[in-house]
């Protein structure tokens, strides 16, 4: 029994070491891309209002070349916002939600929803950074999200 307990403890320690992460690790890893040249975050968005409202600025954001995805974090626990944007590529192009492989998931204060229409437009992909815009319809908030990305770092 002692041998089994020790093995279980080692497996738990290994799993925690390999798979745990925190927002701090992500923020530190993308620090150079967190603030754009205009002082705004690398990823900002406005909920509704034709995009004319006050932008919400992310705490950390990055694009993953391996998964062709963009991950965005803001806040923690009850004040959390999270985006996962999956695209068919990270090349400069327009990515409509009507195309298979393109999708937006948005967690707004613990309420997860998915985009049903609109597109993400990558305007530039150079020096391991992407910039672009997007407008996504989100039925769960009965409005649209207006997205801006500036010099978002790309991880391998």
Protein Blocks (a to p, Z undefined) as FASTA:
>chain_A
ZZmmmmmmmmmmmmmmmmgccfklmmmmmmmmmpcfkopafbdcdeejhopaccdddfbd
cddfklopacddedjhjlcccdddddfbfcdcdddfkbghiacdddeehiacddfbdcdd
dfbdcehiacdddddddfknopacddddehiacdZZ
